[in-house]
Amino acid sequence: MSDWGIALIAAGAAIAGSIVTGFFSWKAGHRQAAGAEAAGQAQANALIATVQATLDEQRRARAIDQRRQVYVQFWSLDRPGK
């Protein structure tokens, strides 16, 4: 085989190797980006759940406080026979 033939085979192998390496790097990058997006979504959902739980607890505390105020007003009325 001539020197030109060997040079062409070596060049072709280098190009093929670059294409294969680039393809797998591209695929890995997309998998990493998808994983980062999923992690971000999970973090956002956890934050939303925490805020919702806080709001629910505050709403419950306000309802209990309002109920307590009504009881105090009811029992502090001047009732006949007392």
Distance bins in CASP14 RR format, pairs under 12 A and 6 or more apart:
PFRMAT RR
TARGET T0000
AUTHOR 0000-0000-0000
RMODE 2
METHOD distances of the structure
MODEL  1
1 7 0 0 0 0 0 1 0 0 0 0 0
1 8 0 0 0 0 1 0 0 0 0 0 0
1 9 0 0 0 0 1 0 0 0 0 0 0
1 10 0 0 0 0 0 1 0 0 0 0 0
2 8 0 0 0 0 1 0 0 0 0 0 0
2 9 0 0 0 0 0 1 0 0 0 0 0
3 9 0 0 0 0 0 1 0 0 0 0 0
3 10 0 0 0 0 0 1 0 0 0 0 0
4 10 0 0 0 0 0 1 0 0 0 0 0
4 11 0 0 0 0 0 1 0 0 0 0 0
5 11 0 0 0 0 1 0 0 0 0 0 0
5 12 0 0 0 0 0 1 0 0 0 0 0
5 13 0 0 0 0 0 1 0 0 0 0 0
6 12 0 0 0 0 0 1 0 0 0 0 0
6 13 0 0 0 0 0 1 0 0 0 0 0
7 13 0 0 0 0 0 1 0 0 0 0 0
7 14 0 0 0 0 0 1 0 0 0 0 0
8 14 0 0 0 0 0 1 0 0 0 0 0
8 15 0 0 0 0 0 1 0 0 0 0 0
9 15 0 0 0 0 0 1 0 0 0 0 0
9 16 0 0 0 0 0 1 0 0 0 0 0
10 16 0 0 0 0 0 1 0 0 0 0 0
10 17 0 0 0 0 0 1 0 0 0 0 0
11 17 0 0 0 0 0 1 0 0 0 0 0
11 18 0 0 0 0 0 1 0 0 0 0 0
12 18 0 0 0 0 1 0 0 0 0 0 0
12 19 0 0 0 0 1 0 0 0 0 0 0
12 20 0 0 0 0 0 1 0 0 0 0 0
13 19 0 0 0 0 0 1 0 0 0 0 0
13 20 0 0 0 0 0 1 0 0 0 0 0
14 20 0 0 0 0 0 1 0 0 0 0 0
14 21 0 0 0 0 0 1 0 0 0 0 0
15 21 0 0 0 0 0 1 0 0 0 0 0
15 22 0 0 0 0 0 1 0 0 0 0 0
16 22 0 0 0 0 0 1 0 0 0 0 0
16 23 0 0 0 0 0 1 0 0 0 0 0
17 23 0 0 0 0 1 0 0 0 0 0 0
17 24 0 0 0 0 0 1 0 0 0 0 0
17 25 0 0 0 0 0 1 0 0 0 0 0
18 24 0 0 0 0 0 1 0 0 0 0 0
18 25 0 0 0 0 0 1 0 0 0 0 0
19 25 0 0 0 0 0 1 0 0 0 0 0
19 26 0 0 0 0 0 1 0 0 0 0 0
20 26 0 0 0 0 0 1 0 0 0 0 0
20 27 0 0 0 0 0 1 0 0 0 0 0
21 27 0 0 0 0 0 1 0 0 0 0 0
21 28 0 0 0 0 0 1 0 0 0 0 0
22 28 0 0 0 0 1 0 0 0 0 0 0
22 29 0 0 0 0 0 1 0 0 0 0 0
22 30 0 0 0 0 0 1 0 0 0 0 0
23 29 0 0 0 0 0 1 0 0 0 0 0
23 30 0 0 0 0 0 1 0 0 0 0 0
24 30 0 0 0 0 0 1 0 0 0 0 0
24 31 0 0 0 0 0 1 0 0 0 0 0
25 31 0 0 0 0 0 1 0 0 0 0 0
25 32 0 0 0 0 0 1 0 0 0 0 0
26 32 0 0 0 0 0 1 0 0 0 0 0
26 33 0 0 0 0 0 1 0 0 0 0 0
27 33 0 0 0 0 0 1 0 0 0 0 0
27 34 0 0 0 0 0 1 0 0 0 0 0
28 34 0 0 0 0 0 1 0 0 0 0 0
28 35 0 0 0 0 0 1 0 0 0 0 0
29 35 0 0 0 0 1 0 0 0 0 0 0
29 36 0 0 0 0 1 0 0 0 0 0 0
29 37 0 0 0 0 0 1 0 0 0 0 0
30 36 0 0 0 0 0 1 0 0 0 0 0
30 37 0 0 0 0 0 1 0 0 0 0 0
31 37 0 0 0 0 0 1 0 0 0 0 0
31 38 0 0 0 0 0 1 0 0 0 0 0
32 38 0 0 0 0 0 1 0 0 0 0 0
32 39 0 0 0 0 0 1 0 0 0 0 0
33 39 0 0 0 0 0 1 0 0 0 0 0
33 40 0 0 0 0 0 1 0 0 0 0 0
34 40 0 0 0 0 0 1 0 0 0 0 0
34 41 0 0 0 0 0 1 0 0 0 0 0
35 41 0 0 0 0 1 0 0 0 0 0 0
35 42 0 0 0 0 1 0 0 0 0 0 0
35 43 0 0 0 0 0 1 0 0 0 0 0
36 42 0 0 0 0 0 1 0 0 0 0 0
36 43 0 0 0 0 0 1 0 0 0 0 0
37 43 0 0 0 0 0 1 0 0 0 0 0
37 44 0 0 0 0 0 1 0 0 0 0 0
38 44 0 0 0 0 0 1 0 0 0 0 0
38 45 0 0 0 0 0 1 0 0 0 0 0
39 45 0 0 0 0 0 1 0 0 0 0 0
39 46 0 0 0 0 0 1 0 0 0 0 0
40 46 0 0 0 0 1 0 0 0 0 0 0
40 47 0 0 0 0 1 0 0 0 0 0 0
40 48 0 0 0 0 0 1 0 0 0 0 0
41 47 0 0 0 0 0 1 0 0 0 0 0
41 48 0 0 0 0 0 1 0 0 0 0 0
42 48 0 0 0 0 0 1 0 0 0 0 0
42 49 0 0 0 0 0 1 0 0 0 0 0
43 49 0 0 0 0 0 1 0 0 0 0 0
43 50 0 0 0 0 0 1 0 0 0 0 0
44 50 0 0 0 0 0 1 0 0 0 0 0
44 51 0 0 0 0 0 1 0 0 0 0 0
45 51 0 0 0 0 0 1 0 0 0 0 0
45 52 0 0 0 0 0 1 0 0 0 0 0
46 52 0 0 0 0 0 1 0 0 0 0 0
46 53 0 0 0 0 0 1 0 0 0 0 0
47 53 0 0 0 0 0 1 0 0 0 0 0
47 54 0 0 0 0 0 1 0 0 0 0 0
48 54 0 0 0 0 0 1 0 0 0 0 0
48 55 0 0 0 0 0 1 0 0 0 0 0
49 55 0 0 0 0 0 1 0 0 0 0 0
49 56 0 0 0 0 0 1 0 0 0 0 0
50 56 0 0 0 0 0 1 0 0 0 0 0
50 57 0 0 0 0 0 1 0 0 0 0 0
51 57 0 0 0 0 0 1 0 0 0 0 0
51 58 0 0 0 0 0 1 0 0 0 0 0
52 58 0 0 0 0 0 1 0 0 0 0 0
52 59 0 0 0 0 0 1 0 0 0 0 0
53 59 0 0 0 0 0 1 0 0 0 0 0
53 60 0 0 0 0 0 1 0 0 0 0 0
54 60 0 0 0 0 0 1 0 0 0 0 0
54 61 0 0 0 0 0 1 0 0 0 0 0
55 61 0 0 0 0 0 1 0 0 0 0 0
55 62 0 0 0 0 0 1 0 0 0 0 0
56 62 0 0 0 0 0 1 0 0 0 0 0
56 63 0 0 0 0 0 1 0 0 0 0 0
57 63 0 0 0 0 0 1 0 0 0 0 0
57 64 0 0 0 0 0 1 0 0 0 0 0
58 64 0 0 0 0 0 1 0 0 0 0 0
58 65 0 0 0 0 0 1 0 0 0 0 0
59 65 0 0 0 0 0 1 0 0 0 0 0
59 66 0 0 0 0 0 1 0 0 0 0 0
60 66 0 0 0 0 0 1 0 0 0 0 0
60 67 0 0 0 0 0 1 0 0 0 0 0
61 67 0 0 0 0 0 1 0 0 0 0 0
61 68 0 0 0 0 0 1 0 0 0 0 0
62 68 0 0 0 0 0 1 0 0 0 0 0
62 69 0 0 0 0 0 1 0 0 0 0 0
63 69 0 0 0 0 0 1 0 0 0 0 0
63 70 0 0 0 0 0 1 0 0 0 0 0
64 70 0 0 0 0 0 1 0 0 0 0 0
64 71 0 0 0 0 0 1 0 0 0 0 0
65 71 0 0 0 0 0 1 0 0 0 0 0
65 72 0 0 0 0 0 1 0 0 0 0 0
66 72 0 0 0 0 0 1 0 0 0 0 0
66 73 0 0 0 0 0 1 0 0 0 0 0
67 73 0 0 0 0 0 1 0 0 0 0 0
67 74 0 0 0 0 0 1 0 0 0 0 0
68 74 0 0 0 0 0 1 0 0 0 0 0
68 75 0 0 0 0 0 1 0 0 0 0 0
69 75 0 0 0 0 0 1 0 0 0 0 0
69 76 0 0 0 0 0 1 0 0 0 0 0
70 76 0 0 0 0 0 1 0 0 0 0 0
70 77 0 0 0 0 0 1 0 0 0 0 0
71 77 0 0 0 0 0 1 0 0 0 0 0
75 82 0 0 0 0 0 1 0 0 0 0 0
76 82 0 0 0 0 0 1 0 0 0 0 0
END
